[in-house]
Amino acid sequence: MSRSGFFYWRRTAAARAARQAVEAELAARMCKVRQDSDGTCKALRITAELRDEGERVNRRRVERSCGAPESRESLCVAGTGPPPRTRQRRRHRA
């Protein structure tokens, strides 16, 4: 790691922590909306509910937190919050 990269990382630690706190609070609110609907709400309905509450949130952000958009995985598994983001393997052909 370069020296400038280290100091940039150190300087922005507070901003990263603030973003993570906001993301955790949003995930908790999304989990509550899903639990209130007995697990029937998916990303579109959760987005609408959060917007009704005054939260400015994008559908894609909710989908990322809920899981992969194509599988529409459940948001809260045993109250753990959103699943971790994983990197997809791509097949390259020459």
C-alpha positions as a Markdown table, in Angstrom:
| # | Residue | x | y | z |
|---|---|---|---|---|
| 1 | Met | 0.0 | 0.0 | 0.0 |
| 2 | Ser | 1.3 | 3.4 | -0.8 |
| 3 | Arg | 1.8 | 6.0 | 1.8 |
| 4 | Ser | -0.8 | 8.4 | 0.3 |
| 5 | Gly | -3.3 | 5.5 | 0.1 |
| 6 | Phe | -2.8 | 4.7 | 3.8 |
| 7 | Phe | -3.3 | 8.3 | 4.8 |
| 8 | Tyr | -6.4 | 8.6 | 2.6 |
| 9 | Trp | -7.8 | 5.5 | 4.2 |
| 10 | Arg | -7.0 | 6.9 | 7.7 |
| 11 | Arg | -8.5 | 10.3 | 6.8 |
| 12 | Thr | -11.8 | 8.8 | 5.5 |
| 13 | Ala | -12.3 | 6.3 | 8.4 |
| 14 | Ala | -15.0 | 8.5 | 10.0 |
| 15 | Ala | -16.9 | 8.9 | 6.8 |
| 16 | Arg | -16.8 | 5.1 | 6.2 |
| 17 | Ala | -18.1 | 4.4 | 9.7 |
| 18 | Ala | -20.9 | 6.9 | 9.2 |
| 19 | Arg | -22.0 | 5.3 | 5.9 |
| 20 | Gln | -21.9 | 1.9 | 7.5 |
| 21 | Ala | -24.1 | 3.1 | 10.4 |
| 22 | Val | -26.6 | 4.6 | 7.9 |
| 23 | Glu | -26.6 | 1.4 | 5.9 |
| 24 | Ala | -27.2 | -0.7 | 9.0 |
| 25 | Glu | -30.0 | 1.5 | 10.1 |
| 26 | Leu | -31.6 | 1.2 | 6.7 |
| 27 | Ala | -31.2 | -2.6 | 6.7 |
| 28 | Ala | -32.9 | -2.7 | 10.0 |
| 29 | Arg | -35.8 | -0.7 | 8.7 |
| 30 | Met | -36.1 | -2.9 | 5.6 |
| 31 | Cys | -36.0 | -6.0 | 7.8 |
| 32 | Lys | -38.9 | -4.5 | 9.9 |
| 33 | Val | -41.0 | -3.8 | 6.9 |
| 34 | Arg | -40.5 | -7.3 | 5.7 |
| 35 | Gln | -41.3 | -8.9 | 9.0 |
| 36 | Asp | -44.4 | -6.7 | 9.4 |
| 37 | Ser | -45.7 | -8.2 | 6.1 |
| 38 | Asp | -45.0 | -11.7 | 7.3 |
| 39 | Gly | -42.2 | -12.1 | 4.7 |
| 40 | Thr | -44.4 | -11.3 | 1.7 |
| 41 | Cys | -42.8 | -8.0 | 0.8 |
| 42 | Lys | -40.0 | -8.0 | -1.8 |
| 43 | Ala | -37.8 | -5.1 | -3.0 |
| 44 | Leu | -40.4 | -3.1 | -4.9 |
| 45 | Arg | -42.9 | -3.1 | -2.0 |
| 46 | Ile | -40.1 | -2.4 | 0.6 |
| 47 | Thr | -39.0 | 0.6 | -1.5 |
| 48 | Ala | -42.5 | 1.9 | -1.7 |
| 49 | Glu | -43.0 | 1.5 | 2.1 |
| 50 | Leu | -39.7 | 3.3 | 2.8 |
| 51 | Arg | -40.6 | 6.1 | 0.5 |
| 52 | Asp | -43.9 | 6.5 | 2.2 |
| 53 | Glu | -42.0 | 7.0 | 5.5 |
| 54 | Gly | -40.0 | 9.8 | 3.9 |
| 55 | Glu | -36.8 | 7.8 | 3.2 |
| 56 | Arg | -35.1 | 8.6 | -0.1 |
| 57 | Val | -34.1 | 5.2 | -1.3 |
| 58 | Asn | -33.5 | 3.7 | -4.7 |
| 59 | Arg | -35.1 | 0.3 | -5.7 |
| 60 | Arg | -31.7 | -1.0 | -6.8 |
| 61 | Arg | -30.2 | -0.2 | -3.3 |
| 62 | Val | -33.0 | -2.2 | -1.7 |
| 63 | Glu | -32.5 | -5.1 | -4.1 |
| 64 | Arg | -28.8 | -5.1 | -3.3 |
| 65 | Ser | -29.6 | -5.3 | 0.4 |
| 66 | Cys | -32.3 | -7.9 | -0.1 |
| 67 | Gly | -30.0 | -10.2 | -2.1 |
| 68 | Ala | -29.4 | -10.9 | -5.8 |
| 69 | Pro | -32.1 | -9.2 | -8.0 |
| 70 | Glu | -32.6 | -12.4 | -10.0 |
| 71 | Ser | -33.2 | -14.6 | -7.0 |
| 72 | Arg | -35.0 | -12.1 | -4.8 |
| 73 | Glu | -33.5 | -13.8 | -1.7 |
| 74 | Ser | -35.2 | -13.0 | 1.6 |
| 75 | Leu | -33.9 | -9.9 | 3.4 |
| 76 | Cys | -33.7 | -11.2 | 7.0 |
| 77 | Val | -32.5 | -14.7 | 7.7 |
| 78 | Ala | -32.6 | -15.2 | 11.5 |
| 79 | Gly | -32.4 | -11.4 | 11.9 |
| 80 | Thr | -28.9 | -11.1 | 10.5 |
| 81 | Gly | -29.7 | -8.3 | 8.0 |
| 82 | Pro | -28.6 | -8.2 | 4.4 |
| 83 | Pro | -26.4 | -10.9 | 3.0 |
| 84 | Pro | -22.7 | -10.0 | 2.2 |
| 85 | Arg | -22.0 | -9.0 | -1.3 |
| 86 | Thr | -20.1 | -11.6 | -3.3 |
| 87 | Arg | -18.1 | -11.3 | -6.4 |
| 88 | Gln | -19.3 | -13.1 | -9.4 |
| 89 | Arg | -17.0 | -15.4 | -11.4 |
| 90 | Arg | -16.9 | -14.6 | -15.1 |
| 91 | Arg | -15.9 | -16.9 | -17.8 |
| 92 | His | -13.7 | -15.3 | -20.4 |
| 93 | Arg | -13.3 | -16.8 | -23.8 |
| 94 | Ala | -10.4 | -16.1 | -26.0 |
